[in-house]
Amino acid sequence: MIVELSDRAIADYLALVENLADFNPSSALSFIEDFERARLALRDFPRIGVATVAPDRRILHFARWYHVEYEVLPNRVVVRRVKDGRRQAD
């Protein structure tokens, strides 16, 4: 299945990588690798994440504190957000 990132998810991802790289470049690389593993898991198992109250919306946790919020559509998965679970939700 195709996994797409929304514009918001891309912005989230880039902000997280940049923030991590500023403080610890190796953590940024680990985050990138963990995110890629999560993306591949979604490709192969689109319903792997935890269901939410919204239909077809799910959350997949990865790399200890991070998660993606995504939507399962008939022919693709759309990642809507990439978040750091330690930060206040928006």
C-alpha positions as CSV (number, residue, x, y, z in Angstrom):
1,M,0.0,0.0,0.0
2,I,1.2,3.5,-0.7
3,V,2.0,5.7,2.3
4,E,1.7,9.5,1.7
5,L,2.6,12.3,4.0
6,S,0.3,15.4,4.2
7,D,1.9,18.8,4.0
8,R,1.4,19.1,7.8
9,A,3.1,15.8,8.5
10,I,6.1,16.8,6.3
11,A,6.3,20.0,8.3
12,D,6.1,18.1,11.6
13,Y,8.7,15.6,10.5
14,L,11.2,18.3,9.3
15,A,10.7,20.3,12.5
16,L,11.4,17.3,14.7
17,V,14.5,16.3,12.7
18,E,15.8,19.8,12.8
19,N,15.2,20.1,16.6
20,L,16.9,16.8,17.3
21,A,19.8,17.6,15.0
22,D,20.5,20.9,16.9
23,F,21.0,19.0,20.1
24,N,22.1,15.6,19.1
25,P,22.8,14.6,15.5
26,S,22.9,10.9,16.3
27,S,19.4,11.1,17.8
28,A,18.2,12.8,14.6
29,L,19.6,9.9,12.6
30,S,18.0,7.4,14.9
31,F,14.7,9.2,14.6
32,I,14.9,9.2,10.8
33,E,15.6,5.4,10.8
34,D,12.8,4.7,13.2
35,F,10.3,6.8,11.2
36,E,11.3,4.9,8.1
37,R,10.6,1.6,9.9
38,A,7.2,3.0,11.0
39,R,6.4,4.1,7.4
40,L,7.3,0.6,6.1
41,A,5.1,-1.0,8.8
42,L,2.2,1.1,7.7
43,R,2.8,0.2,4.1
44,D,2.6,-3.5,4.9
45,F,0.1,-3.4,7.8
46,P,-2.0,-0.3,7.5
47,R,-4.2,-1.1,10.5
48,I,-1.2,-1.8,12.8
49,G,-1.9,1.4,14.9
50,V,-4.3,2.1,17.7
51,A,-7.8,3.0,16.6
52,T,-9.2,6.4,17.5
53,V,-12.7,7.7,17.8
54,A,-12.6,9.1,14.3
55,P,-13.4,6.4,11.6
56,D,-10.3,5.2,9.8
57,R,-8.0,7.4,11.9
58,R,-5.2,5.6,13.8
59,I,-2.1,6.3,15.8
60,L,1.2,4.4,15.5
61,H,3.8,4.9,18.2
62,F,7.5,4.5,17.3
63,A,10.9,5.4,18.8
64,R,9.7,5.6,22.4
65,W,8.1,9.1,22.4
66,Y,6.9,9.7,18.9
67,H,3.8,8.8,17.0
68,V,2.2,9.3,13.6
69,E,-1.5,10.0,13.2
70,Y,-2.8,8.6,10.0
71,E,-5.8,7.8,8.0
72,V,-6.5,4.5,6.1
73,L,-8.0,5.1,2.7
74,P,-9.0,2.4,0.1
75,N,-5.7,2.4,-1.8
76,R,-3.3,4.3,0.5
77,V,-2.4,5.5,4.0
78,V,-2.1,9.2,4.6
79,V,0.0,10.3,7.5
80,R,-1.6,13.5,8.8
81,R,0.8,14.3,11.7
82,V,4.1,13.3,13.2
83,K,4.3,14.2,16.9
84,D,6.5,14.1,19.9
85,G,4.4,12.6,22.7
86,R,6.3,14.5,25.3
87,R,5.0,17.8,24.0
88,Q,1.6,19.3,24.6
89,A,-1.0,18.2,22.0
90,D,-2.3,20.8,19.6
